């Protein structure tokens, strides 16, 4: 609303013309175009997701690289953050309906705590180990929320440092929006 008020004050603040002392105002078409541009700036495009990857394989490789470095901060950056959950995920979830009475702060707090705990266990157990990605699969099905999809039970087929091929679940679900892939959470149940 502050933008509209600023625009309105700018539209009426043009200097007077030489012929008379009435302020010059843009023509109706210009004013409408300016107001339309302001209205469109505040809606439409979904907010960007931070630190996404272009494919499931690129995301899994980023996770494995950060894990090999034992870098919990880099791993955490690959997962949803609070703003992304609130602005992108929460509005599409059934729990967000007013009749459910679940505040977004509670839902995010619960997910974030569980994911952070799982991330700590992951780094403690596998941090410093190098794995080579062979394949990505999802064992738990996919839910389409319209604006994004969630693939559950992410399973990675990897080669360990000794050359053995093994299947591991380093993170739980993967969020996909358009060409963006992001760890939904590190919770592996």
C-alpha positions in Angstrom: 0.0 0.0 0.0 2.9 2.4 0.7 4.0 2.0 -2.9 0.6 3.1 -4.2 0.6 6.1 -1.8 4.1 7.1 -3.0 3.1 6.8 -6.6 0.0 8.9 -6.0 2.0 11.6 -4.3 4.5 11.5 -7.2 1.7 11.8 -9.8 0.3 15.0 -8.1 3.7 16.5 -7.5 4.6 17.5 -11.0 5.8 21.1 -11.3 3.3 23.7 -12.5 3.2 24.6 -16.2 4.1 28.1 -17.5 0.5 28.7 -18.7 -1.2 28.4 -15.4 -0.5 27.2 -11.9 -2.2 23.8 -12.1 0.1 20.8 -11.8 0.7 18.7 -14.9 -0.6 15.1 -14.5 0.1 12.2 -16.7 -2.5 11.3 -19.2 -5.0 8.5 -18.2 -3.1 5.9 -20.2 0.2 6.7 -18.5 -1.3 6.7 -15.0 -3.1 3.4 -15.7 0.1 1.8 -17.0 2.0 3.0 -13.9 -0.6 1.6 -11.5 -0.8 -1.7 -13.4 3.0 -2.0 -13.2 2.9 -1.5 -9.5 0.1 -4.0 -9.0 1.9 -6.6 -11.0 5.2 -6.1 -9.1 3.5 -7.3 -5.9 2.0 -10.5 -7.2 2.3 -13.2 -9.8 5.8 -14.7 -9.8 6.4 -17.1 -7.0 9.3 -16.2 -4.6 12.6 -17.7 -5.6 14.0 -20.7 -3.8 17.6 -20.4 -2.7 20.5 -22.8 -3.5 18.5 -25.1 -5.8 19.9 -27.5 -8.4 18.7 -28.2 -11.9 18.2 -32.0 -11.5 17.8 -34.7 -8.9 21.4 -35.9 -9.7 22.8 -32.4 -9.3 21.1 -32.0 -6.0 22.3 -35.4 -4.8 25.8 -34.6 -5.9 25.8 -31.3 -4.0 24.6 -33.2 -0.9 27.4 -35.8 -1.3 30.0 -33.1 -1.8 29.0 -31.2 1.3 28.8 -34.4 3.3 32.3 -35.4 2.1 33.5 -32.0 3.4 31.6 -32.5 6.7 30.0 -29.1 6.0 26.7 -29.0 7.9 26.0 -25.4 6.9 26.3 -26.2 3.2 24.0 -29.2 3.7 21.5 -27.0 5.5 21.5 -24.5 2.7 20.4 -27.2 0.3 17.2 -27.7 2.3 14.1 -25.5 2.6 14.4 -22.5 4.8 11.7 -20.8 6.9 10.8 -18.2 4.3 10.5 -20.8 1.5 8.4 -23.0 3.7 6.1 -20.1 4.7 5.8 -18.5 1.2 6.0 -21.5 -1.2 5.1 -24.7 0.6 2.7 -23.8 3.5 -0.1 -22.2 1.3 -0.4 -25.5 -0.6 -0.5 -27.9 2.3 -3.8 -29.2 3.7 -2.6 -28.3 7.2 -2.6 -24.6 6.2 -6.4 -24.4 6.0 -7.8 -22.1 8.6 -10.2 -24.8 10.0 -7.2 -26.9 10.9 -5.9 -24.3 13.2 -2.3 -25.1 12.7 0.0 -22.0 12.7 2.7 -21.9 10.1 5.2 -21.2 12.9 4.3 -24.5 14.6 4.5 -26.5 11.3 7.8 -25.0 10.3 9.3 -25.3 13.8 8.5 -29.0 14.0 9.8 -29.7 10.5 12.9 -27.6 11.0 13.8 -29.2 14.3 13.4 -32.7 13.0 15.4 -31.9 9.9 18.2 -30.2 11.9 18.4 -33.2 14.2 18.6 -35.6 11.3 21.2 -33.4 9.6 23.4 -33.5 12.8 23.1 -37.4 12.8 23.9 -37.5 9.1 27.1 -35.4 9.4 28.2 -37.3 12.6 27.8 -40.7 10.9 28.9 -39.9 7.3 30.7 -36.6 7.3 34.1 -36.9 5.8 33.2 -40.0 3.7 33.3 -39.6 -0.1 30.6 -41.2 -2.2 30.2 -41.2 -6.0 26.6 -40.9 -7.2 25.3 -43.6 -9.5 21.6 -43.1 -9.4 18.7 -41.3 -7.7 15.3 -42.9 -7.0 12.2 -42.2 -4.9 10.6 -45.0 -3.0 7.7 -43.2 -1.3 5.7 -41.8 -4.2 5.1 -38.2 -5.3 2.6 -35.7 -4.2 1.7 -32.9 -6.6 0.7 -29.7 -4.9 0.2 -27.7 -8.1 3.0 -25.1 -7.6 5.5 -27.9 -6.7 5.9 -31.6 -6.2 7.4 -33.6 -3.4 9.2 -36.9 -4.0 9.3 -38.9 -0.8 11.9 -41.3 0.4 14.9 -40.2 -1.7 17.3 -43.1 -2.2 20.8 -42.7 -3.6 22.7 -45.5 -5.2 26.4 -44.6 -4.6 29.9 -46.0 -4.8 31.8 -45.7 -1.5 35.5 -45.1 -1.0 36.2 -48.8 -1.3 34.4 -49.2 -4.6 31.3 -50.9 -3.2 27.9 -50.0 -4.6 25.4 -49.3 -1.9 22.0 -47.7 -1.5 21.6 -44.9 1.1 19.0 -42.5 2.3 20.9 -39.4 3.1 17.9 -37.1 3.0 14.1 -37.7 3.1 12.1 -35.8 0.5 12.9 -33.7 -2.6 10.9 -30.6 -3.5 10.7 -29.9 -7.3 9.3 -26.7 -8.7 9.8 -26.2 -12.4 13.5 -26.9 -12.9 14.4 -26.3 -9.3 15.3 -29.2 -7.0 15.8 -28.8 -3.3 16.0 -31.0 -0.2 12.6 -30.8 1.5 14.0 -32.2 4.7 16.8 -34.4 6.0 14.2 -36.5 8.0 14.6 -40.1 6.9 11.9 -42.4 8.4 
